Amino acid sequence: MFPALFDIRNALGARTADRIIINAQFGFAPSTSFRDAALTTIETARRMYGDTQADAVRAAFAARQNPGDA
């Protein structure tokens, strides 16, 4: 999952990506799976910045074949 986070930063810029990634973590529990973490991150991007940014986050996960790319 970690390489996908760098891809998100490259796609959206450091400030936007960092805000999405940090805010998404507030939705994680200790037992959160990679798939659920990815889905939460995608939804956080959608909630904060809209569909275009959420699609970029989804694409970053999909490119790395991470769970949650659905």
Phi, psi and omega in degrees: 000328185302314179300328178297328179294322175293323177297322177296317178298319179293325182283322189249351186091153187299313185297310181295313181297315180299320180296317179296310184297315181294315180296325179298326183297338177292344178265002181269142170254166178304332182264009182297129178282165175301319180299312180293324177296317178296315180296322177295320179295318177298313180294324177296317177300317180297314182295320184278322191229350177106180187295323183298315179290323177297321178296324177294320178294314178301317180296323179297317177294317181297320181297331180263007180054041177275151172301150179093008181278007180283000000 
